[in-house]
């Protein structure tokens, strides 16, 4: 009967062979032990012994019955050895159940990540605070530079206004210089003609101008033609360009044109 159950369990559990059989319970007689060798000749068959359990205080009758309590004694012995850290003990609960019963269901590398979960937020917070401080400093610097820029723009506007006034002054000075130079030329020319008019009466000027080649052109009228060569000769670098008969109020008159260089 025992053999058939053992063979059935071996077949159900796909166990090819057995190495050891431990006999315990109510019947641990020598006949039972020897009977296993008939079916399993190569198996080591032994009785369950409790060397660590002191049964010296029991009677002969109780000692014979100890084998009947082999299972609870074995369980008690295992618990005792587990409590004194002699053996790690056997846990029949599946690992997935043990993992689900844990408060923090982490693997070993998960526990290594726990310090990072604490340190990373602290590091990020410090970086944000540092960046915020630097950003405020940059904003203050930008504000100061914007104020300096505005002040510089105002100074540039003032400089441009002064520069415009200086340029205007230079232009005015140039105009005045040119006018003064021109006035001197006109003054000298008029003085020369006036002096000749006093000496040689009978001619007068109607127009004086300066062309692009810096030649003075004098237009006028004379009562006779003889005086015109004398006037031209008295003027340095002067040329009598033309003489036309042009009566004035039924009187004989001649229109002339004299050119001379600036002096």
C-alpha positions in Angstrom: 0.0 0.0 0.0 2.8 2.4 0.9 4.7 1.4 -2.2 1.9 2.1 -4.6 1.3 5.6 -3.1 5.0 6.4 -3.4 5.1 5.2 -7.0 1.9 7.2 -7.8 3.3 10.4 -6.3 6.6 9.8 -8.2 4.7 9.4 -11.4 2.5 12.5 -10.8 5.5 14.6 -9.8 7.7 13.3 -12.7 10.3 12.1 -10.2 12.5 9.5 -11.9 14.1 8.0 -8.7 14.5 8.5 -5.0 17.7 8.6 -2.9 16.4 8.6 0.6 13.2 7.5 2.5 12.7 8.5 6.1 10.2 6.4 8.0 8.2 8.0 10.8 4.8 7.6 12.4 3.1 4.9 14.4 5.0 2.0 12.7 8.7 2.3 12.4 9.5 -1.3 13.0 12.5 -3.1 11.4 10.2 -5.2 9.3 8.7 -1.9 7.7 12.2 -0.6 7.0 13.3 -3.9 5.4 10.2 -4.1 3.3 11.3 -0.9 1.4 14.4 -2.6 0.1 12.3 -5.2 -1.8 10.8 -2.4 -4.0 13.6 0.2 -3.8 16.8 -1.8 -3.3 19.1 1.2 -4.0 17.4 3.7 -1.7 18.7 4.6 1.8 15.9 3.9 4.2 16.2 5.3 7.8 14.0 6.2 10.8 13.3 9.8 11.8 15.5 10.5 14.8 15.4 13.6 17.1 18.8 13.7 18.6 18.2 17.3 19.9 15.0 16.3 21.8 15.6 15.0 25.3 13.1 12.2 25.9 14.9 10.6 28.9 12.2 11.6 31.3 9.6 9.6 29.4 8.5 6.1 30.3 9.2 3.1 28.0 5.6 3.1 26.8 5.7 6.9 26.0 9.1 6.5 24.2 7.6 3.8 22.0 4.8 6.3 21.1 7.1 9.2 20.3 7.5 8.1 16.7 3.7 8.8 16.3 4.3 12.5 17.0 7.2 12.7 14.5 5.5 15.4 12.3 4.7 17.9 15.1 8.1 17.3 16.8 9.8 17.9 13.4 7.8 21.1 13.0 8.7 22.3 16.5 12.4 21.4 15.9 12.4 23.4 12.7 10.8 26.4 14.3 13.3 26.2 17.2 16.3 26.0 14.8 14.9 28.9 12.8 14.5 31.0 15.9 18.0 30.5 17.1 19.2 31.2 13.5 20.7 27.7 13.1 18.8 27.1 9.8 17.0 29.6 7.5 13.8 27.6 7.7 11.4 26.5 5.0 8.7 28.9 3.7 6.0 27.1 1.7 4.4 30.4 0.7 5.0 31.3 -3.0 7.4 34.1 -3.7 4.9 36.2 -5.5 2.7 36.1 -2.4 5.6 37.1 -0.2 6.4 40.0 -2.6 2.8 41.2 -2.6 2.8 41.2 1.2 5.8 43.6 1.3 5.0 47.2 2.2 7.5 48.5 -0.5 7.5 46.1 -3.4 11.0 46.9 -4.7 13.8 44.6 -6.0 17.3 45.1 -4.7 18.0 47.8 -7.3 14.8 49.5 -6.4 16.1 50.0 -2.9 19.3 51.5 -4.4 17.1 54.0 -6.2 15.4 55.2 -2.9 18.3 57.5 -2.0 18.1 59.0 -5.5 14.4 59.6 -5.1 15.2 61.7 -2.0 18.4 63.4 -3.4 17.1 64.2 -6.9 14.2 66.5 -5.8 16.6 68.3 -3.3 19.2 68.7 -6.1 16.6 70.0 -8.6 15.2 72.4 -5.9 18.7 73.8 -5.2 19.3 74.2 -8.9 16.0 76.0 -9.4 16.8 78.3 -6.4 20.3 79.0 -7.8 19.0 79.6 -11.3 16.3 81.9 -9.9 19.0 83.9 -8.0 21.1 84.1 -11.1 18.1 85.2 -13.2 17.3 88.0 -10.7 20.9 89.1 -10.9 20.8 89.1 -14.7 17.5 91.0 -14.7 18.9 93.7 -12.4 22.0 93.9 -14.7 19.8 94.3 -17.7 17.7 97.0 -16.0 20.9 98.9 -15.1 22.2 98.6 -18.7 18.8 99.7 -20.1 19.1 102.8 -17.9 22.6 103.4 -19.1 21.4 102.9 -22.7 18.7 105.5 -22.2 21.2 107.9 -20.7 23.6 107.3 -23.6 20.8 107.9 -26.1 20.0 111.2 -24.4 23.7 112.1 -24.5 23.9 111.1 -28.2 20.9 113.2 -29.0 22.5 116.2 -27.3 25.8 115.5 -29.1 23.9 115.3 -32.4 22.2 118.6 -31.7 25.5 120.2 -30.9 27.1 118.7 -34.0 24.2 120.1 -36.1 24.8 123.5 -34.6 28.5 123.2 -35.2 27.9 122.1 -38.8 25.4 125.0 -39.3 28.0 127.4 -37.8 30.6 126.0 -40.2 28.3 126.5 -43.1 27.4 130.0 -42.0 31.1 130.8 -41.6 31.8 129.4 -45.1 29.0 131.5 -46.5 30.2 134.6 -44.7 33.7 134.0 -45.8 32.7 133.6 -49.4 30.5 136.7 -49.1 33.3 138.6 -47.5 35.7 137.5 -50.2 33.1 138.4 -52.9 32.5 141.7 -51.3 36.2 142.5 -51.3 36.3 141.6 -55.0 33.3 143.7 -55.8 34.7 146.5 -53.7 38.0 146.6 -55.4 36.4 146.3 -58.8 33.9 149.2 -58.1 36.7 151.3 -56.7 38.7 150.8 -59.9 35.8 151.7 -62.2 34.9 154.7 -59.9 38.4 156.0 -60.1 38.4 155.7 -63.9 34.9 157.3 -64.0 36.3 160.4 -62.2 39.2 160.6 -64.6 37.4 159.7 -67.8 33.9 161.0 -67.7 31.3 159.8 -70.2 30.8 156.2 -69.3 28.9 154.2 -66.6 28.3 150.6 -65.6 24.9 148.9 -65.8 25.8 145.4 -64.6 28.7 143.5 -63.0 28.8 139.7 -62.6 31.3 136.8 -62.1 31.1 133.7 -64.4 32.1 130.1 -63.5 35.7 130.7 -64.6 36.1 133.5 -62.0 36.1 136.3 -64.7 34.5 139.6 -63.8 32.2 140.8 -66.5 31.3 144.5 -66.6 28.5 145.8 -68.9 27.8 149.5 -69.4 27.3 152.4 -71.7 29.7 155.1 -73.1 29.0 158.4 -74.9 31.9 157.8 -77.3 34.1 154.9 -78.4 37.4 156.6 -77.8 37.3 156.4 -74.1 36.7 152.6 -74.0 40.3 151.6 -75.0 41.7 154.0 -72.5 39.6 152.5 -69.7 40.5 148.9 -70.7 44.2 149.9 -70.8 44.0 151.3 -67.2 42.5 148.1 -65.9 45.0 145.2 -65.4 44.2 142.0 -67.3 41.1 143.6 -68.8 39.7 142.8 -72.3 37.2 144.8 -74.3 34.9 142.1 -75.5 32.3 144.0 -77.5 31.0 147.5 -78.4 27.6 148.1 -80.0 25.9 151.3 -81.0 22.8 151.7 -78.9 21.3 155.3 -78.7 19.7 156.4 -75.5 16.9 159.1 -75.6 17.9 160.1 -79.1 21.5 160.6 -78.0 24.4 158.7 -79.4 25.6 155.9 -77.0 27.5 152.7 -77.1 26.9 149.5 -75.1 30.2 147.8 -74.2 31.3 144.6 -72.3 34.7 144.4 -70.5 36.1 141.2 -68.8 38.9 141.1 -66.3 40.3 138.6 -63.8 39.7 138.7 -60.0 42.4 140.4 -58.1 
